Amino acid sequence: MKLLIDKKMTYLRWPILVVTLLCCRFAVAQVPVVTLGPAFEEPGDGWDKLMQLKNGNTVYLHFSKKGGLSVAMYNAQRELIVTDTVHTQQWNSGDLESTEIDGIYEINGQPVIFLQQLVKYNPVLYRLVLDAETGKLLREDKLGELPSVQHRSVFVDDNLASHDIYVEKDPNSDYYAVALFSGAAIQKNDSIHERIQVLHFSPAHEMIHQGWLYVADTSYSYFSYIHMAVTGREHVYLGTVAFNVKHGDGIAGPKVLFSILSPDSASFSHHVLDYTAGAGNVGGYIQTVPDAALVRMLLYIPAKQKEGGSGIILNTFQAANGKLKKHVQLTFPELARNMEINLGYKEPYKGTPQRLLLNEDGSSTLLMENLSFFKQGNSQINKLHTNLGDIGIAQLDTAGRENTTMAVSKYQVITGVCEPFQLQRRAKSEWIFRNKIAALNTNTWLSYDYISRPSASFVLFNDYLQYLDTGGSDRVRKPLKFATDANFVCYRFYNGKMERLYLFGMPEVTKGYACMMGAADYNARSGSYATVLVSRKGTERTAQIAWIKF
């Protein structure tokens, strides 16, 4: 394996990874330490999620079409202490196909699950609060309801009026907010001022504020949800695309709004981003920076790529009043150089933003992934697919300039459409049970994770065994499609060096180890990464909880 080093950058050519380190400041690399829990039967259909709680326990949630919601609790010594099934009175656990998870958080020291379910075609949001020691259901509440999804959808200029419920928690406190978007076609008796409602909750699950989102002069009738953020009991921030169904003189065209709900107001105030005129199919993420009294909204506007840019725009607002301080379209010249030299790119890297991580010094790390889409099959279940391609990671300073960049060669395929900021939503456990065929439900195994520690950085994902061996004869890269073929690999970067680690043992043709990326939970304070490991030996497959200390 050939390693080329110059004063500024470090490259590794084949087969998987390329890293550029502009600031080499690590002297000693951390070695991950793995602890495994007791073995259990491989999880079947449904959805799995781990949570590392503040009391030291780890809770394992498994949503199954047959068994509903089951809970397993592990103590700080990684011993299994409780297994139970959650029995609910309002949410129908036997109807996962009409359920989606809008978020799973630790609030007030307890696991809290936000579930949305269609009840006679009406989306209804439920909140389940579990005990942090036993996993038992402490309370179940209905938080809101939307009109029927059978009403006509509104789609104009690549903007879909949101008819959905969203939940976001403040990462620095246990306050959270629920947004209810009623985005169907406006009827004669509808109030234009009462179609979008936001509920603000305390850590004790008490509603402390209620606000409405609308434009006072009714210049916009419809809104497409981008993202929402909460800062304690003070503010709720909301990003939307505002648009109309008609065009013409005097009719406002689509624009992005950054809106703020203050404690003393019953409605949001707005700041229109004029540079986004005509925007469509917008993705984004709002990130609060409390120490600097700022709020950032990272937008992804694909149309901007056609103009030669990245399509990724960083907006910075004043936290107190929501006024825009500056906006800049991010550029990635060092990452593009990596891709061109080492992965053979002929054009600049056009990765889709998947997650934005805030660092302690106010800088950020942007995780990107190449996405392409295709159709295959005759049914709606398995017709749409997404190629999850090469990874681009950029460490950005407070002005959005590159400090450290990393390029990773990867090729995977999932069922369904992967949208921007999918890793951001996966981290909070958003999930839709769209796959009625369990064999197609491989999404939880794919994409990747990134972990940064003081002395090293790590990239984690599942890949084919033949692409982990440089001596393999098969040089035609094929997409990873099935979990049974996957092997978990960890790449460590430190002091200008790269090292490949097999954390669970060396994979072989008849032996392998794969991890559920979608079930994982990372505790940045302790450096502990928990995931579901499935080991296979021949035809035998067993599962364990794996805690990886980075």
SEKOL-971511 format. One record per residue (C-alpha): residue in three letters; x, y, z; residue number from 0. Coordinates in nm, 3 decimals. Example, Ala and Ser with C-alpha at 12.3 -4.5 7.8 and 13.67 -1.06 7.14 Angstrom:
! SEKOL-971511
   r    east   north      up   k
 ALA   1.230  -0.450   0.780   0
 SER   1.367  -0.106   0.714   1
END
This chain:
! SEKOL-971511
   r    east   north      up   k
 MET   0.000   0.000   0.000   0
 LYS   0.160   0.323  -0.116   1
 LEU   0.143   0.636   0.097   2
 LEU   0.239   0.971  -0.057   3
 ILE   0.319   1.254   0.184   4
 ASP   0.390   1.620   0.119   5
 LYS   0.401   1.921   0.351   6
 LYS   0.030   1.992   0.323   7
 MET  -0.154   1.673   0.245   8
 THR  -0.157   1.299   0.292   9
 TYR  -0.314   1.073   0.030  10
 LEU  -0.392   0.703   0.020  11
 ARG  -0.476   0.587  -0.330  12
 TRP  -0.648   0.245  -0.323  13
 PRO  -0.886   0.101  -0.239  14
 ILE  -1.096   0.301  -0.001  15
 LEU  -0.972   0.620   0.152  16
 VAL  -0.805   0.951   0.083  17
 VAL  -0.737   1.202   0.358  18
 THR  -0.607   1.559   0.350  19
 LEU  -0.474   1.705   0.674  20
 LEU  -0.404   2.076   0.658  21
 CYS  -0.343   2.098   1.033  22
 CYS  -0.150   1.798   1.170  23
 ARG  -0.163   1.836   1.547  24
 PHE  -0.208   1.481   1.675  25
 ALA   0.089   1.299   1.819  26
 VAL  -0.063   0.981   1.963  27
 ALA  -0.360   0.797   1.815  28
 GLN  -0.631   0.647   2.027  29
 VAL  -0.698   0.275   1.987  30
 PRO  -1.071   0.187   2.007  31
 VAL  -1.165  -0.064   2.277  32
 VAL  -1.465  -0.294   2.219  33
 THR  -1.698  -0.438   2.483  34
 LEU  -1.962  -0.689   2.374  35
 GLY  -2.289  -0.769   2.549  36
 PRO  -2.451  -1.114   2.567  37
 ALA  -2.556  -1.272   2.237  38
 PHE  -2.919  -1.272   2.123  39
 GLU  -3.115  -1.368   1.815  40
 GLU  -3.061  -1.147   1.511  41
 PRO  -3.333  -0.877   1.499  42
 GLY  -3.599  -0.929   1.236  43
 ASP  -3.809  -0.675   1.051  44
 GLY  -3.876  -0.328   1.188  45
 TRP  -3.641  -0.071   1.339  46
 ASP  -3.372  -0.077   1.608  47
 LYS  -3.229   0.204   1.820  48
 LEU  -2.978   0.228   2.105  49
 MET  -2.958   0.509   2.360  50
 GLN  -2.671   0.562   2.604  51
 LEU  -2.838   0.731   2.900  52
 LYS  -2.689   0.976   3.147  53
 ASN  -2.737   0.727   3.433  54
 GLY  -2.491   0.489   3.263  55
 ASN  -2.754   0.251   3.129  56
 THR  -2.798   0.166   2.762  57
 VAL  -3.151   0.107   2.636  58
 TYR  -3.214  -0.102   2.324  59
 LEU  -3.545  -0.037   2.147  60
 HIS  -3.674  -0.277   1.882  61
 PHE  -3.989  -0.194   1.685  62
 SER  -4.133  -0.510   1.532  63
 LYS  -4.439  -0.567   1.314  64
 LYS  -4.529  -0.873   1.520  65
 GLY  -4.408  -0.787   1.868  66
 GLY  -4.462  -0.412   1.881  67
 LEU  -4.206  -0.220   2.087  68
 SER  -3.967  -0.425   2.300  69
 VAL  -3.710  -0.283   2.543  70
 ALA  -3.382  -0.426   2.671  71
 MET  -3.187  -0.239   2.939  72
 TYR  -2.812  -0.278   3.002  73
 ASN  -2.636  -0.135   3.307  74
 ALA  -2.307   0.055   3.315  75
 GLN  -2.119  -0.278   3.337  76
 ARG  -2.281  -0.377   3.001  77
 GLU  -2.492  -0.646   3.169  78
 LEU  -2.847  -0.714   3.053  79
 ILE  -3.075  -0.629   3.346  80
 VAL  -3.426  -0.591   3.199  81
 THR  -3.626  -0.706   2.898  82
 ASP  -3.987  -0.602   2.851  83
 THR  -4.258  -0.517   2.599  84
 VAL  -4.419  -0.173   2.598  85
 HIS  -4.797  -0.189   2.605  86
 THR  -4.969   0.129   2.489  87
 GLN  -5.331   0.241   2.504  88
 GLN  -5.332   0.504   2.226  89
 TRP  -5.055   0.426   1.978  90
 ASN  -5.134   0.102   1.792  91
 SER  -4.807  -0.092   1.808  92
 GLY  -4.949  -0.357   1.576  93
 ASP  -4.970  -0.116   1.284  94
 LEU  -4.611  -0.018   1.211  95
 GLU  -4.682   0.032   0.842  96
 SER  -4.884   0.343   0.925  97
 THR  -4.629   0.463   1.183  98
 GLU  -4.324   0.683   1.159  99
 ILE  -4.075   0.782   1.428 100
 ASP  -4.025   1.157   1.452 101
 GLY  -3.756   1.147   1.718 102
 ILE  -3.614   0.956   2.013 103
 TYR  -3.444   1.166   2.280 104
 GLU  -3.329   1.152   2.639 105
 ILE  -3.535   1.418   2.816 106
 ASN  -3.524   1.475   3.191 107
 GLY  -3.311   1.160   3.218 108
 GLN  -3.571   0.938   3.050 109
 PRO  -3.607   0.787   2.700 110
 VAL  -3.882   0.973   2.514 111
 ILE  -4.023   0.847   2.183 112
 PHE  -4.226   1.062   1.945 113
 LEU  -4.442   0.851   1.714 114
 GLN  -4.671   0.960   1.435 115
 GLN  -4.945   0.727   1.316 116
 LEU  -5.227   0.748   1.063 117
 VAL  -5.560   0.708   1.240 118
 LYS  -5.841   0.697   0.986 119
 TYR  -5.601   0.877   0.749 120
 ASN  -5.532   1.156   1.001 121
 PRO  -5.167   1.192   1.119 122
 VAL  -5.161   1.182   1.500 123
 LEU  -4.851   1.245   1.716 124
 TYR  -4.795   1.044   2.035 125
 ARG  -4.531   1.084   2.305 126
 LEU  -4.408   0.779   2.501 127
 VAL  -4.199   0.835   2.816 128
 LEU  -4.006   0.532   2.948 129
 ASP  -3.840   0.469   3.283 130
 ALA  -3.459   0.495   3.263 131
 GLU  -3.405   0.198   3.496 132
 THR  -3.676  -0.051   3.396 133
 GLY  -3.782   0.062   3.048 134
 LYS  -4.147   0.056   3.153 135
 LEU  -4.395   0.303   3.005 136
 LEU  -4.446   0.595   3.245 137
 ARG  -4.683   0.805   3.036 138
 GLU  -4.840   0.819   2.692 139
 ASP  -4.979   1.142   2.548 140
 LYS  -5.145   1.254   2.228 141
 LEU  -4.979   1.584   2.130 142
 GLY  -5.154   1.683   1.810 143
 GLU  -5.340   1.583   1.497 144
 LEU  -5.351   1.695   1.134 145
 PRO  -5.631   1.686   0.876 146
 SER  -5.662   1.382   0.653 147
 VAL  -5.377   1.294   0.417 148
 GLN  -5.641   1.219   0.156 149
 HIS  -5.666   1.591   0.076 150
 ARG  -5.489   1.701  -0.241 151
 SER  -5.117   1.773  -0.208 152
 VAL  -4.974   2.103  -0.331 153
 PHE  -4.655   2.082  -0.539 154
 VAL  -4.524   2.388  -0.723 155
 ASP  -4.176   2.481  -0.852 156
 ASP  -4.021   2.173  -0.686 157
 ASN  -4.172   2.275  -0.353 158
 LEU  -4.414   2.042  -0.174 159
 ALA  -4.640   2.198   0.087 160
 SER  -4.558   2.010   0.406 161
 HIS  -4.843   1.808   0.557 162
 ASP  -4.656   1.650   0.844 163
 ILE  -4.548   1.677   1.209 164
 TYR  -4.191   1.750   1.317 165
 VAL  -4.011   1.730   1.653 166
 GLU  -3.679   1.890   1.748 167
 LYS  -3.498   1.911   2.083 168
 ASP  -3.246   2.168   2.203 169
 PRO  -2.907   1.984   2.212 170
 ASN  -2.799   2.201   2.505 171
 SER  -3.108   2.153   2.722 172
 ASP  -3.417   1.934   2.747 173
 TYR  -3.659   2.186   2.596 174
 TYR  -3.818   2.080   2.269 175
 ALA  -4.076   2.185   2.011 176
 VAL  -4.340   2.021   1.796 177
 ALA  -4.442   2.172   1.460 178
 LEU  -4.772   2.073   1.298 179
 PHE  -4.786   2.162   0.928 180
 SER  -5.127   2.144   0.759 181
 GLY  -5.022   2.178   0.397 182
 ALA  -5.311   2.044   0.190 183
 ALA  -5.492   2.259  -0.064 184
 ILE  -5.666   2.553   0.108 185
 GLN  -6.042   2.513   0.139 186
 LYS  -6.302   2.791   0.164 187
 ASN  -6.344   2.757   0.539 188
 ASP  -5.972   2.729   0.618 189
 SER  -5.801   3.001   0.820 190
 ILE  -5.475   3.101   0.651 191
 HIS  -5.340   3.195   0.995 192
 GLU  -5.402   2.856   1.159 193
 ARG  -5.239   2.606   0.925 194
 ILE  -4.899   2.583   1.097 195
 GLN  -4.880   2.551   1.474 196
 VAL  -4.569   2.517   1.691 197
 LEU  -4.583   2.387   2.049 198
 HIS  -4.291   2.460   2.284 199
 PHE  -4.235   2.218   2.575 200
 SER  -4.030   2.217   2.897 201
 PRO  -3.817   1.921   3.019 202
 ALA  -4.116   1.825   3.237 203
 HIS  -4.325   1.790   2.918 204
 GLU  -4.536   2.095   3.000 205
 MET  -4.635   2.316   2.706 206
 ILE  -4.490   2.659   2.784 207
 HIS  -4.571   2.838   2.460 208
 GLN  -4.780   2.807   2.146 209
 GLY  -4.724   2.998   1.826 210
 TRP  -4.851   3.021   1.470 211
 LEU  -4.655   3.061   1.149 212
 TYR  -4.799   3.273   0.868 213
 VAL  -4.708   3.583   0.670 214
 ALA  -4.914   3.876   0.794 215
 ASP  -4.987   4.024   0.451 216
 THR  -5.082   3.675   0.322 217
 SER  -4.830   3.710   0.038 218
 TYR  -4.761   3.337   0.077 219
 SER  -5.018   3.060   0.114 220
 TYR  -4.800   2.749   0.138 221
 PHE  -4.485   2.647   0.323 222
 SER  -4.237   2.364   0.279 223
 TYR  -4.060   2.263   0.601 224
 ILE  -3.679   2.283   0.604 225
 HIS  -3.578   2.247   0.968 226
 MET  -3.644   2.371   1.322 227
 ALA  -3.425   2.444   1.626 228
 VAL  -3.489   2.529   1.992 229
 THR  -3.287   2.733   2.244 230
 GLY  -3.408   2.657   2.596 231
 ARG  -3.732   2.827   2.688 232
 GLU  -3.638   3.139   2.491 233
 HIS  -3.676   3.084   2.116 234
 VAL  -3.788   2.846   1.845 235
 TYR  -3.632   2.895   1.501 236
 LEU  -3.795   2.764   1.185 237
 GLY  -3.675   2.748   0.825 238
 THR  -3.929   2.711   0.543 239
 VAL  -3.974   2.773   0.173 240
 ALA  -4.277   2.999   0.125 241
 PHE  -4.454   2.975  -0.211 242
 ASN  -4.782   3.015  -0.402 243
 VAL  -4.966   2.801  -0.654 244
 LYS  -5.001   3.081  -0.910 245
 HIS  -4.750   3.293  -1.099 246
 GLY  -4.777   3.644  -1.231 247
 ASP  -4.744   4.012  -1.148 248
 GLY  -4.805   4.086  -0.783 249
 ILE  -4.771   3.722  -0.681 250
 ALA  -4.465   3.650  -0.470 251
 GLY  -4.231   3.381  -0.599 252
 PRO  -4.075   3.109  -0.381 253
 LYS  -3.827   3.225  -0.119 254
 VAL  -3.670   3.082   0.195 255
 LEU  -3.791   3.229   0.525 256
 PHE  -3.599   3.221   0.852 257
 SER  -3.857   3.266   1.127 258
 ILE  -3.826   3.315   1.502 259
 LEU  -4.080   3.260   1.779 260
 SER  -4.015   3.467   2.093 261
 PRO  -4.165   3.397   2.438 262
 ASP  -4.374   3.716   2.428 263
 SER  -4.524   3.658   2.084 264
 ALA  -4.813   3.445   1.958 265
 SER  -4.672   3.428   1.605 266
 PHE  -4.339   3.399   1.428 267
 SER  -4.150   3.698   1.291 268
 HIS  -3.982   3.644   0.955 269
 HIS  -3.667   3.731   0.767 270
 VAL  -3.692   3.671   0.392 271
 LEU  -3.374   3.551   0.221 272
 ASP  -3.408   3.742  -0.105 273
 TYR  -3.114   3.567  -0.268 274
 THR  -3.315   3.241  -0.263 275
 ALA  -3.579   3.374  -0.507 276
 GLY  -3.717   3.088  -0.714 277
 ALA  -3.567   2.823  -0.485 278
 GLY  -3.708   2.472  -0.504 279
 ASN  -3.635   2.132  -0.354 280
 VAL  -3.446   2.296  -0.067 281
 GLY  -3.293   2.097   0.218 282
 GLY  -3.137   2.244   0.529 283
 TYR  -3.032   2.228   0.890 284
 ILE  -3.046   2.492   1.165 285
 GLN  -2.768   2.489   1.424 286
 THR  -2.759   2.713   1.730 287
 VAL  -2.425   2.849   1.856 288
 PRO  -2.509   2.965   2.210 289
 ASP  -2.159   3.082   2.308 290
 ALA  -2.152   3.324   2.014 291
 ALA  -2.524   3.420   2.035 292
 LEU  -2.563   3.305   1.675 293
 VAL  -2.783   3.071   1.473 294
 ARG  -2.664   2.905   1.152 295
 MET  -2.887   2.770   0.879 296
 LEU  -2.710   2.553   0.623 297
 LEU  -2.914   2.535   0.303 298
 TYR  -2.875   2.292   0.017 299
 ILE  -3.020   2.426  -0.309 300
 PRO  -2.942   2.179  -0.592 301
 ALA  -3.020   2.436  -0.863 302
 LYS  -2.718   2.638  -0.751 303
 GLN  -2.494   2.351  -0.860 304
 LYS  -2.604   2.407  -1.218 305
 GLU  -2.457   2.754  -1.187 306
 GLY  -2.119   2.607  -1.101 307
 GLY  -2.136   2.632  -0.721 308
 SER  -2.165   2.372  -0.446 309
 GLY  -2.530   2.458  -0.377 310
 ILE  -2.444   2.464  -0.005 311
 ILE  -2.504   2.804   0.154 312
 LEU  -2.417   2.892   0.514 313
 ASN  -2.640   3.162   0.664 314
 THR  -2.554   3.325   0.997 315
 PHE  -2.820   3.502   1.205 316
 GLN  -2.828   3.693   1.531 317
 ALA  -2.985   3.465   1.791 318
 ALA  -3.180   3.741   1.968 319
 ASN  -3.375   3.878   1.672 320
 GLY  -3.308   3.642   1.382 321
 LYS  -3.153   3.907   1.159 322
 LEU  -2.921   3.782   0.885 323
 LYS  -2.558   3.879   0.942 324
 LYS  -2.410   3.713   0.633 325
 HIS  -2.445   3.428   0.391 326
 VAL  -2.183   3.252   0.184 327
 GLN  -2.189   2.968  -0.067 328
 LEU  -1.931   2.720   0.058 329
 THR  -1.647   2.603  -0.165 330
 PHE  -1.429   2.297  -0.122 331
 PRO  -1.112   2.340  -0.332 332
 GLU  -0.898   2.103  -0.122 333
 LEU  -1.165   1.834  -0.120 334
 ALA  -1.206   1.874  -0.495 335
 ARG  -0.829   1.830  -0.537 336
 ASN  -0.846   1.508  -0.335 337
 MET  -1.127   1.372  -0.548 338
 GLU  -0.956   1.465  -0.874 339
 ILE  -0.611   1.326  -0.797 340
 ASN  -0.702   1.016  -0.601 341
 LEU  -1.052   0.911  -0.704 342
 GLY  -1.029   1.017  -1.068 343
 TYR  -1.294   1.290  -1.059 344
 LYS  -1.315   1.495  -1.378 345
 GLU  -1.554   1.748  -1.225 346
 PRO  -1.559   1.913  -0.881 347
 TYR  -1.709   1.699  -0.607 348
 LYS  -2.086   1.764  -0.579 349
 GLY  -2.161   1.583  -0.257 350
 THR  -2.495   1.619  -0.084 351
 PRO  -2.475   1.750   0.276 352
 GLN  -2.580   1.481   0.523 353
 ARG  -2.487   1.621   0.864 354
 LEU  -2.337   1.932   1.026 355
 LEU  -2.154   1.881   1.355 356
 LEU  -2.074   2.174   1.587 357
 ASN  -1.729   2.161   1.747 358
 GLU  -1.640   2.306   2.086 359
 ASP  -1.438   2.594   1.937 360
 GLY  -1.727   2.711   1.718 361
 SER  -1.600   2.542   1.402 362
 SER  -1.809   2.279   1.225 363
 THR  -1.764   1.949   1.047 364
 LEU  -1.972   1.896   0.733 365
 LEU  -2.043   1.536   0.630 366
 MET  -2.131   1.487   0.263 367
 GLU  -2.214   1.191   0.040 368
 ASN  -2.257   1.144  -0.334 369
 LEU  -2.619   1.054  -0.411 370
 SER  -2.767   0.935  -0.740 371
 PHE  -3.110   0.791  -0.806 372
 PHE  -3.260   0.525  -1.032 373
 LYS  -3.579   0.324  -1.079 374
 GLN  -3.595  -0.054  -1.079 375
 GLY  -3.885  -0.294  -1.028 376
 ASN  -4.256  -0.280  -1.100 377
 SER  -4.405  -0.196  -0.760 378
 GLN  -4.404   0.118  -0.551 379
 ILE  -4.229  -0.075  -0.274 380
 ASN  -3.901  -0.134  -0.450 381
 LYS  -3.917   0.093  -0.755 382
 LEU  -3.707   0.386  -0.632 383
 HIS  -3.345   0.340  -0.525 384
 THR  -3.051   0.556  -0.423 385
 ASN  -2.681   0.501  -0.483 386
 LEU  -2.484   0.611  -0.177 387
 GLY  -2.146   0.695  -0.321 388
 ASP  -1.821   0.861  -0.222 389
 ILE  -1.793   1.046   0.109 390
 GLY  -1.661   1.399   0.147 391
 ILE  -1.584   1.536   0.495 392
 ALA  -1.479   1.897   0.550 393
 GLN  -1.371   2.052   0.878 394
 LEU  -1.477   2.418   0.851 395
 ASP  -1.362   2.717   1.052 396
 THR  -1.614   2.970   1.185 397
 ALA  -1.618   3.145   0.846 398
 GLY  -1.692   2.821   0.657 399
 ARG  -1.340   2.769   0.513 400
 GLU  -1.177   2.427   0.492 401
 ASN  -0.927   2.326   0.759 402
 THR  -0.923   1.948   0.717 403
 THR  -1.077   1.744   0.436 404
 MET  -1.126   1.373   0.386 405
 ALA  -1.242   1.175   0.081 406
 VAL  -1.371   0.819   0.106 407
 SER  -1.448   0.581  -0.180 408
 LYS  -1.775   0.396  -0.110 409
 TYR  -2.056   0.241  -0.315 410
 GLN  -2.387   0.127  -0.162 411
 VAL  -2.751   0.102  -0.269 412
 ILE  -3.064   0.153  -0.058 413
 THR  -3.431   0.110  -0.131 414
 GLY  -3.613   0.443  -0.150 415
 VAL  -3.499   0.802  -0.196 416
 CYS  -3.225   0.931   0.031 417
 GLU  -3.273   1.305   0.083 418
 PRO  -3.020   1.564   0.205 419
 PHE  -2.934   1.562   0.577 420
 GLN  -3.040   1.198   0.609 421
 LEU  -2.761   1.133   0.861 422
 GLN  -2.881   1.428   1.068 423
 ARG  -3.232   1.281   1.083 424
 ARG  -3.100   0.931   1.146 425
 ALA  -2.907   1.056   1.449 426
 LYS  -3.237   1.154   1.611 427
 SER  -3.401   0.832   1.492 428
 GLU  -3.643   0.960   1.231 429
 TRP  -3.773   0.654   1.052 430
 ILE  -4.063   0.559   0.824 431
 PHE  -4.170   0.195   0.797 432
 ARG  -4.205   0.216   0.421 433
 ASN  -4.058  -0.124   0.331 434
 LYS  -4.321  -0.396   0.351 435
 ILE  -4.069  -0.657   0.238 436
 ALA  -3.819  -0.721   0.519 437
 ALA  -3.547  -0.836   0.278 438
 LEU  -3.541  -0.491   0.120 439
 ASN  -3.504  -0.312   0.451 440
 THR  -3.125  -0.273   0.433 441
 ASN  -3.118   0.103   0.484 442
 THR  -3.010   0.074   0.847 443
 TRP  -2.686  -0.100   0.745 444
 LEU  -2.568   0.157   0.493 445
 SER  -2.420   0.508   0.468 446
 TYR  -2.155   0.585   0.731 447
 ASP  -2.059   0.745   1.062 448
 TYR  -1.780   0.986   1.148 449
 ILE  -1.624   1.030   1.491 450
 SER  -1.372   1.293   1.596 451
 ARG  -1.162   1.260   1.912 452
 PRO  -0.879   1.479   2.044 453
 SER  -0.605   1.256   1.903 454
 ALA  -0.769   1.097   1.597 455
 SER  -1.068   1.085   1.362 456
 PHE  -1.257   0.775   1.250 457
 VAL  -1.476   0.678   0.954 458
 LEU  -1.706   0.377   1.000 459
 PHE  -1.911   0.185   0.744 460
 ASN  -1.997  -0.160   0.607 461
 ASP  -1.835  -0.275   0.282 462
 TYR  -1.774  -0.585   0.069 463
 LEU  -1.486  -0.804   0.180 464
 GLN  -1.320  -0.801  -0.164 465
 TYR  -1.285  -0.422  -0.149 466
 LEU  -1.106  -0.445   0.184 467
 ASP  -0.835  -0.659   0.024 468
 THR  -0.606  -0.482  -0.223 469
 GLY  -0.499  -0.816  -0.371 470
 GLY  -0.846  -0.907  -0.492 471
 SER  -0.891  -0.992  -0.859 472
 ASP  -1.232  -0.824  -0.896 473
 ARG  -1.153  -0.462  -0.983 474
 VAL  -1.505  -0.368  -1.092 475
 ARG  -1.671  -0.196  -0.800 476
 LYS  -2.018  -0.333  -0.722 477
 PRO  -2.266  -0.172  -0.485 478
 LEU  -2.324  -0.318  -0.141 479
 LYS  -2.691  -0.421  -0.137 480
 PHE  -2.739  -0.688   0.128 481
 ALA  -2.651  -0.693   0.496 482
 THR  -2.545  -1.058   0.467 483
 ASP  -2.254  -0.949   0.248 484
 ALA  -2.136  -0.662   0.468 485
 ASN  -1.827  -0.630   0.685 486
 PHE  -1.768  -0.348   0.931 487
 VAL  -1.451  -0.149   0.886 488
 CYS  -1.302   0.140   1.083 489
 TYR  -1.043   0.380   0.938 490
 ARG  -0.836   0.582   1.181 491
 PHE  -0.663   0.908   1.082 492
 TYR  -0.395   1.066   1.298 493
 ASN  -0.077   1.268   1.258 494
 GLY  -0.099   1.251   0.880 495
 LYS  -0.142   0.874   0.882 496
 MET  -0.421   0.631   0.799 497
 GLU  -0.479   0.289   0.948 498
 ARG  -0.751   0.032   0.881 499
 LEU  -0.886  -0.146   1.186 500
 TYR  -1.101  -0.458   1.219 501
 LEU  -1.260  -0.404   1.558 502
 PHE  -1.429  -0.745   1.590 503
 GLY  -1.180  -0.970   1.416 504
 MET  -1.050  -1.030   1.065 505
 PRO  -1.336  -1.101   0.822 506
 GLU  -1.314  -1.406   0.596 507
 VAL  -1.523  -1.557   0.318 508
 THR  -1.729  -1.763   0.563 509
 LYS  -1.695  -1.529   0.860 510
 GLY  -1.792  -1.165   0.892 511
 TYR  -1.911  -0.881   1.112 512
 ALA  -2.162  -0.610   1.020 513
 CYS  -2.309  -0.326   1.225 514
 MET  -2.648  -0.155   1.215 515
 MET  -2.545   0.203   1.143 516
 GLY  -2.901   0.325   1.187 517
 ALA  -2.927   0.178   1.537 518
 ALA  -2.606   0.336   1.663 519
 ASP  -2.574   0.603   1.931 520
 TYR  -2.262   0.808   1.997 521
 ASN  -2.188   0.982   2.326 522
 ALA  -1.938   1.255   2.237 523
 ARG  -1.860   1.333   2.600 524
 SER  -1.744   0.980   2.685 525
 GLY  -1.635   0.881   2.334 526
 SER  -1.854   0.571   2.348 527
 TYR  -2.021   0.445   2.029 528
 ALA  -2.293   0.181   2.076 529
 THR  -2.427  -0.026   1.787 530
 VAL  -2.589  -0.361   1.707 531
 LEU  -2.330  -0.609   1.581 532
 VAL  -2.437  -0.911   1.375 533
 SER  -2.169  -1.180   1.348 534
 ARG  -2.191  -1.460   1.095 535
 LYS  -2.001  -1.786   1.078 536
 GLY  -2.111  -2.004   0.793 537
 THR  -2.490  -2.002   0.806 538
 GLU  -2.509  -1.908   1.174 539
 ARG  -2.585  -1.547   1.264 540
 THR  -2.593  -1.395   1.613 541
 ALA  -2.637  -1.041   1.741 542
 GLN  -2.478  -0.849   2.028 543
 ILE  -2.467  -0.493   2.152 544
 ALA  -2.118  -0.355   2.089 545
 TRP  -1.979  -0.057   2.280 546
 ILE  -1.675   0.095   2.112 547
 LYS  -1.468   0.333   2.323 548
 PHE  -1.284   0.577   2.095 549
END
